[in-house]
Amino acid sequence: MTHAFQNAMSLFAAGVTVVTTMRDDGPAGLIATSVCSLSSDPPSIIVCVNRNASAHDAIVAHGKFAVNLLSVDQCDVVDRFRQAKGPERFEAGQWTTLTTGAPVLADAAVVLDCTLGKRHDGFTHSIFVGVIEQISCRRNVHSSCLLWHARGFARSMPLCV
Ligand SMILES: Cc1cc2nc3c(=O)[nH]c(=O)nc-3n(C[C@H](O)[C@H](O)[C@H](O)COP(=O)(O)O)c2cc1C
């Protein structure tokens, strides 16, 4: 069943994000695709983070996090996050902050800067509710959104123009 479930879920295309927060010794973060809109009232999202992920406890402790939606020209950030650990993950990309102080990518397609609302049990994961404090959208993004699909990276492409 686990194998069939993983195969099935691999076929759900998802936008690739970097979820970030701050800890005493510097920034922390992870690549995440389990990001979903929750409500417009208040504007909020859910993010599912593995309890064993190095950034998990930092998100809880800081009580704030940012979700950075990547475009296809930001594969260097993905590579860095996969190869490095801790604050060294932030050596690729141009990082800044918005309201909460969580690191945000200056050229991310979208940034959702959040305060941590409730945290729910999700078996191996925590389901973090993020209440949106600030939104940054790059309206002039011409490059495609970076997707994760069928266990590989892909690009979004309009079907009709
Ligand atoms: C494309 C992709 C999507 C991922 N999505 C999630 C996710 O939604 N939630 C999560 O906890 N980990 C996700 N991961 C795994 C984390 O990025 C990370 O590798 C893992 O939590 C270990 O992190 P650590 O080395 O900081 O402990 C994803 C990894 C990749 C490559």
The ligand as an SDF file (V2000), in Angstrom:
LIG
                    3D

 31 33  0  0  0  0  0  0  0  0999 V2000
   10.8790   18.2510   -4.4070 C   0  0  0  0  0  0  0  0  0  0  0  0
   10.9290   18.0330   -2.9160 C   0  0  0  0  0  0  0  0  0  0  0  0
    9.7960   18.2810   -2.1580 C   0  0  0  0  0  0  0  0  0  0  0  0
    9.8020   18.0940   -0.7740 C   0  0  0  0  0  0  0  0  0  0  0  0
    8.6740   18.3790   -0.0510 N   0  0  0  0  0  0  0  0  0  0  0  0
    8.7070   18.2620    1.3000 C   0  0  0  0  0  0  0  0  0  0  0  0
    7.5700   18.6460    2.0840 C   0  0  0  0  0  0  0  0  0  0  0  0
    6.5620   19.0970    1.5750 O   0  0  0  0  0  0  0  0  0  0  0  0
    7.6610   18.4990    3.4360 N   0  0  0  0  0  0  0  0  0  0  0  0
    8.7940   18.0140    4.0580 C   0  0  0  0  0  0  0  0  0  0  0  0
    8.8150   17.9100    5.2930 O   0  0  0  0  0  0  0  0  0  0  0  0
    9.8900   17.6600    3.3230 N   0  0  0  0  0  0  0  0  0  0  0  0
    9.8650   17.7980    1.9890 C   0  0  0  0  0  0  0  0  0  0  0  0
   10.9800   17.4580    1.2460 N   0  0  0  0  0  0  0  0  0  0  0  0
   12.1850   16.9890    1.9560 C   0  0  0  0  0  0  0  0  0  0  0  0
   12.9210   18.1640    2.5940 C   0  0  0  0  0  0  0  0  0  0  0  0
   13.2370   19.1590    1.6380 O   0  0  0  0  0  0  0  0  0  0  0  0
   14.2320   17.7520    3.2730 C   0  0  0  0  0  0  0  0  0  0  0  0
   15.0700   17.1380    2.3370 O   0  0  0  0  0  0  0  0  0  0  0  0
   14.0400   16.8240    4.4130 C   0  0  0  0  0  0  0  0  0  0  0  0
   13.0780   17.3320    5.2950 O   0  0  0  0  0  0  0  0  0  0  0  0
   15.3610   16.6790    5.2180 C   0  0  0  0  0  0  0  0  0  0  0  0
   15.7310   17.9560    5.6420 O   0  0  0  0  0  0  0  0  0  0  0  0
   16.9890   18.2540    6.5860 P   0  0  0  0  0  0  0  0  0  0  0  0
   18.1960   17.8030    5.8240 O   0  0  0  0  0  0  0  0  0  0  0  0
   16.9480   19.7410    6.7570 O   0  0  0  0  0  0  0  0  0  0  0  0
   16.7730   17.5360    7.8730 O   0  0  0  0  0  0  0  0  0  0  0  0
   10.9860   17.6330   -0.1340 C   0  0  0  0  0  0  0  0  0  0  0  0
   12.1380   17.4070   -0.9090 C   0  0  0  0  0  0  0  0  0  0  0  0
   12.1060   17.6110   -2.2770 C   0  0  0  0  0  0  0  0  0  0  0  0
   13.3640   17.3680   -3.0820 C   0  0  0  0  0  0  0  0  0  0  0  0
  1  2  1  0
  2  3  1  0
  2 30  2  0
  3  4  2  0
  4  5  1  0
  4 28  1  0
  5  6  2  0
  6  7  1  0
  6 13  1  0
  7  8  2  0
  7  9  1  0
  9 10  1  0
 10 11  2  0
 10 12  1  0
 12 13  2  0
 13 14  1  0
 14 15  1  0
 14 28  1  0
 15 16  1  0
 16 17  1  0
 16 18  1  0
 18 19  1  0
 18 20  1  0
 20 21  1  0
 20 22  1  0
 22 23  1  0
 23 24  1  0
 24 25  2  0
 24 26  1  0
 24 27  1  0
 28 29  2  0
 29 30  1  0
 30 31  1  0
M  END
$$$$
